[in-house]
Amino acid sequence: MEDFIIGLDIGASLTKIVLVNERLEIIRRMVLPSMDPRETALRALNNLFSTIDSEDRAKVRMTLSTGGRSRFLGNEILGIPIMRVDEIKAIGFGGLTLSGRNNCLVVSAGTGTALVAVYDGGRAIRHVGGTGVGGGTILGLSRRMIGVYDFKVLEEMALRGDPSKVDLTINDIVGGSIGILPANVTASNFGKILGEASAEDVAAGIFNMVSQTIAVVAVMAAKAYNLEDNVVVTGMLAKSRLISRIIRETTDLFSVNVIIPDNCELAGAIGAIAVYLKEKGESDSKI
């Protein structure tokens, strides 16, 4: 009987849960709001089990948990053992697994943004750093500035808005291009916000600022770690068509290649399982 494994990534805002077999083929997936870590994990597991039959439920052998709030889960839930996986390792292996690359810079864009450099199929993993700018920034600024806190609503507003109504471009300052940057590139986010800017324009400016910040941080890290051809963007923000477009447009300016893999929002959960399977395989080979 083939075993199933659960990956559980409990983030600051959202919890991602995925059920896979030992070939890392996805059987089920879910994304839920994060609340109390243990209650969230229990709710996620119950919701997952409600979608599978008792025979498949009996195949589940282990839950691998990661994410900043996973440390509060304990050792088991619903009689299933829980093993916590270091978040940096999970991010790194998630990017490797989903992209199929052997070396890459993984940009995990969630509530905030973490950057992890991975080499030689995961034999070397380095936490590069990151930025506090991410999805939490979009929601927080939007609530304060335009009174909207729903991400999907905000994205639709941003798609209708014009960021040039709030952002200063290089053309605004010098009247043309400068260095490697064309005239229409942002020189100052929110540098010319005017009274006539609509709520949609402000939303567009917020999305612009967050996406460009993530992209520029990723570019600098990729160049510093010699990974310009292999930048893998994961996390819930990468699912946004607007954010992914702006990130690509920005990184293209610096000749950095970005990969946004399928199931990018599940990278942490899948990475936790990949770490476990790799370490289990290495342990078994030594017996």
C-alpha positions as CSV (number, residue, x, y, z in Angstrom):
1,M,0.0,0.0,0.0
2,E,1.4,3.4,-1.0
3,D,1.8,5.8,1.8
4,F,0.5,9.4,1.8
5,I,2.2,12.3,3.4
6,I,0.7,15.7,4.4
7,G,2.6,19.0,4.1
8,L,1.4,21.8,6.3
9,D,2.7,25.4,5.9
10,I,1.4,27.7,8.6
11,G,2.1,31.2,7.6
12,A,1.3,34.5,9.3
13,S,-1.8,35.1,7.1
14,L,-2.6,31.8,5.3
15,T,-2.1,28.1,5.9
16,K,-1.4,25.8,3.0
17,I,-2.0,22.1,3.2
18,V,-1.2,19.4,0.6
19,L,-1.6,15.7,0.5
20,V,0.9,13.8,-1.7
21,N,2.2,10.3,-2.4
22,E,5.9,9.4,-2.0
23,R,6.5,10.5,-5.6
24,L,5.3,14.0,-4.6
25,E,2.3,13.8,-6.8
26,I,-0.4,16.1,-5.4
27,I,-3.6,14.3,-4.3
28,R,-5.4,17.2,-2.5
29,R,-4.6,20.8,-1.7
30,M,-6.2,23.6,0.3
31,V,-5.5,27.2,1.4
32,L,-7.1,28.5,4.6
33,P,-6.8,31.6,6.8
34,S,-4.3,31.3,9.7
35,M,-5.6,31.7,13.2
36,D,-4.4,29.9,16.3
37,P,-1.7,27.5,15.0
38,R,-3.0,24.3,16.5
39,E,-6.7,25.1,15.8
40,T,-5.8,26.1,12.2
41,A,-3.9,22.8,11.7
42,L,-6.8,20.8,13.2
43,R,-9.3,22.6,10.9
44,A,-7.0,22.1,7.9
45,L,-6.6,18.4,8.5
46,N,-10.3,17.9,9.1
47,N,-11.2,19.7,6.0
48,L,-8.6,17.7,4.0
49,F,-9.9,14.4,5.4
50,S,-13.5,15.3,4.5
51,T,-12.5,15.2,0.9
52,I,-10.9,11.7,0.9
53,D,-12.3,8.2,1.7
54,S,-11.3,6.1,4.7
55,E,-9.0,3.9,2.7
56,D,-6.9,6.9,1.6
57,R,-7.1,8.3,5.2
58,A,-5.5,5.1,6.4
59,K,-2.6,5.7,4.1
60,V,-1.5,8.9,5.8
61,R,1.7,8.2,7.7
62,M,3.1,11.6,8.6
63,T,2.4,15.4,8.6
64,L,5.4,17.6,7.9
65,S,4.9,21.1,9.2
66,T,6.8,24.3,8.4
67,G,6.2,28.0,8.6
68,G,6.8,30.5,11.3
69,R,3.8,29.3,13.5
70,S,4.4,25.6,13.1
71,R,6.5,25.4,16.2
72,F,3.3,25.6,18.3
73,L,1.7,22.4,16.9
74,G,3.1,19.8,19.3
75,N,4.0,16.2,18.2
76,E,0.7,14.9,16.8
77,I,-2.8,15.9,15.7
78,L,-5.7,13.5,15.1
79,G,-3.3,10.7,16.0
80,I,-1.0,11.5,13.1
81,P,2.7,12.3,14.0
82,I,3.9,15.8,13.2
83,M,7.5,16.5,12.4
84,R,8.6,20.1,12.1
85,V,10.9,21.0,9.2
86,D,13.1,24.1,9.2
87,E,11.4,26.8,7.2
88,I,14.5,27.8,5.3
89,K,15.1,24.3,4.2
90,A,11.4,23.9,3.2
91,I,11.5,27.1,1.1
92,G,14.7,26.0,-0.6
93,F,13.5,22.5,-1.4
94,G,10.1,23.7,-2.4
95,G,11.6,26.0,-5.0
96,L,13.9,23.2,-6.3
97,T,11.1,20.6,-6.5
98,L,8.6,22.8,-8.2
99,S,11.1,24.4,-10.7
100,G,13.1,21.2,-11.5
101,R,16.3,23.2,-11.1
102,N,19.5,22.1,-9.4
103,N,20.6,25.6,-8.3
104,C,18.3,28.6,-7.7
105,L,17.4,31.6,-5.7
106,V,14.0,31.0,-4.1
107,V,12.0,34.1,-3.5
108,S,9.2,33.2,-1.1
109,A,6.7,36.0,-1.4
110,G,4.0,35.8,1.3
111,T,3.0,38.2,4.1
112,G,6.7,39.3,3.9
113,T,9.4,38.0,1.6
114,A,12.2,35.6,2.3
115,L,15.2,34.7,-0.1
116,V,17.0,31.4,0.0
117,A,19.9,30.4,-2.2
118,V,20.1,26.7,-3.0
119,Y,22.9,24.9,-4.7
120,D,23.7,21.3,-5.9
121,G,20.2,19.9,-5.5
122,G,19.8,21.2,-1.9
123,R,23.2,20.1,-0.6
124,A,23.9,23.7,0.2
125,I,21.2,26.1,1.4
126,R,21.8,29.6,2.5
127,H,19.3,32.1,3.9
128,V,20.1,35.2,2.0
129,G,17.7,37.5,3.9
130,G,14.6,39.2,2.6
131,T,12.3,42.1,3.1
132,G,9.3,42.9,5.3
133,V,7.5,44.0,2.2
134,G,4.9,41.5,0.9
135,G,1.2,40.7,1.0
136,G,0.9,42.1,4.5
137,T,2.1,45.4,3.2
138,I,-0.5,45.5,0.4
139,L,-3.3,44.7,2.9
140,G,-2.1,47.1,5.6
141,L,-1.5,50.1,3.4
142,S,-4.7,49.5,1.4
143,R,-6.8,49.3,4.6
144,R,-5.3,52.6,5.8
145,M,-5.3,54.5,2.5
146,I,-8.4,53.4,0.7
147,G,-10.4,51.4,3.3
148,V,-10.2,48.0,1.4
149,Y,-8.8,44.8,2.9
150,D,-9.8,42.1,0.4
151,F,-6.9,41.1,-1.8
152,K,-8.9,40.0,-4.8
153,V,-10.9,43.3,-4.7
154,L,-7.7,45.2,-4.4
155,E,-6.1,43.4,-7.3
156,E,-9.1,44.2,-9.6
157,M,-8.9,47.8,-8.5
158,A,-5.2,47.9,-9.2
159,L,-5.7,46.5,-12.7
160,R,-8.1,49.3,-13.4
161,G,-5.8,52.0,-11.9
162,D,-2.9,54.0,-13.3
163,P,0.2,53.9,-11.1
164,S,1.6,56.9,-13.0
165,K,-0.9,59.0,-11.1
166,V,0.9,58.3,-7.9
167,D,4.5,57.3,-8.9
168,L,7.3,59.5,-10.1
169,T,9.0,58.1,-13.2
170,I,12.5,58.7,-14.4
171,N,11.0,60.7,-17.3
172,D,9.2,62.9,-14.8
173,I,12.6,63.8,-13.2
174,V,15.1,63.8,-16.1
175,G,12.9,63.9,-19.2
176,G,14.1,60.6,-20.6
177,S,16.0,57.4,-19.9
178,I,19.0,57.1,-17.6
179,G,21.7,54.4,-17.6
180,I,20.1,51.0,-18.2
181,L,16.6,52.2,-17.2
182,P,14.0,53.4,-19.7
183,A,12.1,56.6,-19.1
184,N,8.9,54.9,-17.9
185,V,10.5,53.1,-14.9
186,T,9.5,54.2,-11.4
187,A,11.9,56.6,-9.8
188,S,9.9,57.1,-6.6
189,N,6.9,55.1,-5.5
190,F,4.1,57.4,-4.4
191,G,6.5,60.3,-5.2
192,K,3.7,62.4,-7.0
193,I,0.5,61.2,-5.4
194,L,-2.1,63.9,-6.2
195,G,-5.5,64.8,-5.0
196,E,-7.1,63.6,-8.2
197,A,-5.7,60.1,-7.9
198,S,-8.5,57.6,-7.5
199,A,-8.7,54.7,-5.1
200,E,-7.9,52.4,-8.1
201,D,-4.8,54.5,-8.8
202,V,-3.7,54.2,-5.2
203,A,-4.2,50.4,-5.3
204,A,-2.1,50.3,-8.5
205,G,0.6,52.3,-6.8
206,I,0.6,49.9,-3.8
207,F,0.9,46.8,-6.0
208,N,3.6,48.5,-8.0
209,M,5.6,49.4,-4.9
210,V,5.4,45.9,-3.3
211,S,6.1,44.1,-6.6
212,Q,9.0,46.3,-7.6
213,T,10.6,46.1,-4.1
214,I,10.4,42.3,-4.2
215,A,11.8,42.2,-7.7
216,V,14.7,44.6,-7.0
217,V,15.7,42.7,-3.8
218,A,15.6,39.5,-5.8
219,V,17.8,40.9,-8.6
220,M,20.4,42.2,-6.2
221,A,20.5,38.8,-4.3
222,A,20.6,36.8,-7.6
223,K,23.6,38.8,-8.9
224,A,25.4,38.5,-5.5
225,Y,24.9,34.7,-5.4
226,N,25.5,34.1,-9.2
227,L,21.9,32.8,-9.7
228,E,20.7,35.4,-12.3
229,D,19.3,32.6,-14.6
230,N,17.5,30.7,-11.9
231,V,15.3,32.9,-9.7
232,V,12.2,30.9,-8.6
233,V,9.3,33.0,-7.2
234,T,7.0,31.1,-4.9
235,G,4.3,31.9,-2.3
236,M,0.7,33.3,-2.5
237,L,1.8,36.6,-4.1
238,A,3.3,34.8,-7.0
239,K,-0.3,33.6,-7.9
240,S,-1.3,37.2,-8.5
241,R,-1.3,37.9,-12.3
242,L,-0.5,41.6,-11.6
243,I,2.3,41.0,-9.2
244,S,3.9,38.3,-11.3
245,R,3.7,40.6,-14.3
246,I,5.4,43.5,-12.5
247,I,8.1,41.2,-11.0
248,R,8.9,39.9,-14.5
249,E,9.0,43.4,-16.1
250,T,11.3,44.6,-13.3
251,T,13.7,41.7,-13.3
252,D,13.9,41.8,-17.2
253,L,15.4,45.3,-16.9
254,F,18.4,43.6,-15.1
255,S,18.6,40.5,-17.3
256,V,17.5,38.2,-14.5
257,N,15.4,35.2,-15.4
258,V,12.4,34.5,-13.2
259,I,10.5,31.2,-13.0
260,I,7.0,31.1,-11.4
261,P,6.2,27.4,-11.2
262,D,2.8,25.8,-11.1
263,N,1.6,25.3,-7.5
264,C,3.9,28.1,-6.4
265,E,1.7,28.8,-3.4
266,L,2.3,25.2,-2.0
267,A,6.1,25.5,-2.2
268,G,6.6,25.5,1.6
269,A,4.4,22.6,2.2
270,I,5.8,20.5,-0.6
271,G,9.4,21.6,0.4
272,A,8.8,20.3,3.9
273,I,7.9,16.9,2.5
274,A,10.8,16.9,0.0
275,V,13.3,17.6,2.9
276,Y,11.8,14.7,4.9
277,L,12.0,12.3,2.0
278,K,15.6,13.3,1.1
279,E,16.8,12.9,4.7
280,K,14.8,9.6,5.1
281,G,16.4,8.3,1.9
282,E,19.9,9.3,3.1
283,S,19.3,7.6,6.5
284,D,18.0,4.4,4.9
285,S,21.0,4.2,2.6
286,K,23.3,4.2,5.6
287,I,21.6,1.2,7.3
